[in-house]
Amino acid sequence: MARVKPTAKKLRLAKAGRESQSVPTWVIARTDGKVRMNPKSRRNWRTSKIKP
């Protein structure tokens, strides 16, 4: 990928990086372990791409 990215693409990549974080411990504790996984954290950089 190019080193110099368009700003819009950079913002999309940053948003995807924030969304892919794991669920906080206090959320798991508050929901009695029912919420453990973040559905958006399954995206892999090689298999599924973000909109260009």
MDAnalysis code that builds the backbone (N, CA, C; Angstrom):
import MDAnalysis as mda
import numpy as np

u = mda.Universe.empty(156, n_residues=52, atom_resindex=np.repeat(np.arange(52), 3), trajectory=True)
u.add_TopologyAttr("name", ["N", "CA", "C"] * 52)
u.add_TopologyAttr("resid", np.arange(1, 53))
u.add_TopologyAttr("resname", ["MET", "ALA", "ARG", "VAL", "LYS", "PRO", "THR", "ALA", "LYS", "LYS", "LEU", "ARG", "LEU", "ALA", "LYS", "ALA", "GLY", "ARG", "GLU", "SER", "GLN", "SER", "VAL", "PRO", "THR", "TRP", "VAL", "ILE", "ALA", "ARG", "THR", "ASP", "GLY", "LYS", "VAL", "ARG", "MET", "ASN", "PRO", "LYS", "SER", "ARG", "ARG", "ASN", "TRP", "ARG", "THR", "SER", "LYS", "ILE", "LYS", "PRO"])
u.atoms.positions = np.array([
    [0.849, -1.174, 0.000],
    [0.000, 0.000, 0.000],
    [0.892, 1.234, 0.000],
    [0.382, 2.297, -0.553],
    [1.160, 3.523, -0.640],
    [1.428, 4.092, 0.750],
    [2.565, 4.715, 0.873],
    [2.909, 5.327, 2.150],
    [2.063, 6.574, 2.387],
    [1.891, 7.381, 1.340],
    [1.076, 8.583, 1.448],
    [-0.354, 8.209, 1.064],
    [-1.243, 8.204, 2.066],
    [-2.624, 7.791, 1.844],
    [-3.536, 9.008, 1.773],
    [-4.650, 8.917, 1.045],
    [-5.639, 9.991, 1.090],
    [-6.229, 10.095, 2.497],
    [-6.598, 11.309, 2.873],
    [-7.099, 11.540, 4.232],
    [-8.339, 10.720, 4.520],
    [-9.243, 10.593, 3.555],
    [-10.485, 9.850, 3.784],
    [-10.193, 8.386, 4.077],
    [-9.258, 7.797, 3.323],
    [-8.908, 6.398, 3.551],
    [-8.229, 6.231, 4.904],
    [-7.399, 7.199, 5.264],
    [-6.705, 7.149, 6.554],
    [-7.712, 7.184, 7.710],
    [-8.749, 8.010, 7.564],
    [-9.781, 8.094, 8.591],
    [-10.552, 6.782, 8.691],
    [-10.850, 6.152, 7.543],
    [-11.566, 4.874, 7.568],
    [-10.724, 3.790, 8.233],
    [-9.426, 3.778, 7.929],
    [-8.542, 2.786, 8.537],
    [-8.430, 2.998, 10.049],
    [-8.382, 4.263, 10.477],
    [-8.306, 4.570, 11.905],
    [-9.579, 4.140, 12.621],
    [-10.733, 4.360, 11.988],
    [-12.008, 3.962, 12.580],
    [-12.089, 2.447, 12.720],
    [-11.632, 1.735, 11.684],
    [-11.646, 0.277, 11.734],
    [-10.715, -0.231, 12.829],
    [-9.603, 0.455, 13.023],
    [-8.684, 0.065, 14.090],
    [-9.280, 0.264, 15.467],
    [-10.040, 1.351, 15.634],
    [-10.696, 1.580, 16.920],
    [-11.815, 0.566, 17.160],
    [-12.557, 0.234, 16.098],
    [-13.669, -0.698, 16.247],
    [-13.209, -2.117, 16.540],
    [-11.994, -2.443, 16.142],
    [-11.531, -3.823, 16.297],
    [-10.969, -4.117, 17.677],
    [-11.077, -3.185, 18.606],
    [-10.572, -3.421, 19.953],
    [-11.455, -4.436, 20.673],
    [-10.883, -5.072, 21.680],
    [-11.630, -6.068, 22.434],
    [-12.631, -5.387, 23.368],
    [-13.568, -6.166, 23.858],
    [-14.599, -5.653, 24.758],
    [-13.955, -5.368, 26.112],
    [-14.245, -4.214, 26.747],
    [-13.652, -3.913, 28.047],
    [-14.076, -4.915, 29.123],
    [-13.218, -5.079, 30.124],
    [-13.473, -6.045, 31.193],
    [-14.729, -5.690, 31.983],
    [-14.960, -4.367, 32.172],
    [-16.120, -3.979, 32.973],
    [-17.426, -4.300, 32.257],
    [-17.420, -4.338, 30.922],
    [-18.624, -4.706, 30.161],
    [-18.900, -6.197, 30.343],
    [-17.855, -7.014, 30.319],
    [-18.020, -8.452, 30.534],
    [-18.557, -8.706, 31.943],
    [-18.042, -7.962, 32.916],
    [-18.497, -8.133, 34.299],
    [-19.942, -7.672, 34.465],
    [-20.303, -6.555, 33.832],
    [-21.648, -6.004, 33.998],
    [-22.702, -6.871, 33.340],
    [-22.361, -7.560, 32.264],
    [-23.334, -8.393, 31.561],
    [-23.232, -9.860, 31.979],
    [-22.507, -10.135, 33.054],
    [-22.330, -11.500, 33.572],
    [-21.760, -12.446, 32.520],
    [-20.858, -11.936, 31.708],
    [-20.171, -12.773, 30.726],
    [-20.955, -13.060, 29.467],
    [-22.130, -12.423, 29.314],
    [-22.916, -12.682, 28.102],
    [-22.299, -11.980, 26.900],
    [-21.716, -10.811, 27.117],
    [-21.037, -10.084, 26.039],
    [-19.545, -10.289, 26.231],
    [-18.946, -11.090, 25.367],
    [-17.520, -11.366, 25.471],
    [-16.745, -10.948, 24.230],
    [-17.396, -11.090, 23.059],
    [-16.686, -10.822, 21.803],
    [-17.220, -9.557, 21.148],
    [-16.335, -8.870, 20.465],
    [-16.712, -7.740, 19.647],
    [-16.938, -8.276, 18.232],
    [-18.137, -8.125, 17.665],
    [-18.391, -8.704, 16.343],
    [-17.518, -8.101, 15.237],
    [-17.036, -6.872, 15.431],
    [-16.217, -6.242, 14.397],
    [-14.733, -6.571, 14.555],
    [-14.369, -7.311, 15.586],
    [-12.946, -7.601, 15.785],
    [-12.502, -8.820, 14.991],
    [-13.398, -9.434, 14.230],
    [-13.031, -10.617, 13.454],
    [-12.378, -10.278, 12.126],
    [-12.392, -9.020, 11.745],
    [-11.828, -8.631, 10.462],
    [-10.316, -8.822, 10.475],
    [-9.812, -9.423, 9.404],
    [-8.377, -9.640, 9.265],
    [-7.855, -8.759, 8.143],
    [-6.681, -8.250, 8.297],
    [-6.139, -7.297, 7.323],
    [-5.917, -7.934, 5.964],
    [-5.752, -9.249, 5.926],
    [-5.448, -9.901, 4.661],
    [-6.705, -10.440, 3.968],
    [-7.678, -10.907, 4.751],
    [-8.815, -11.598, 4.147],
    [-9.945, -10.661, 3.741],
    [-10.316, -9.723, 4.591],
    [-11.435, -8.847, 4.262],
    [-10.958, -7.405, 4.260],
    [-11.233, -6.725, 3.175],
    [-10.731, -5.367, 2.985],
    [-11.769, -4.334, 3.376],
    [-11.302, -3.127, 3.686],
    [-12.155, -1.989, 3.980],
    [-12.410, -1.265, 2.660],
    [-13.549, -0.602, 2.593],
    [-13.898, 0.116, 1.369],
    [-12.800, 1.113, 1.013],
    [-12.315, 1.123, -0.234],
    [-11.175, 1.993, -0.594],
    [-11.493, 3.468, -0.618],
])
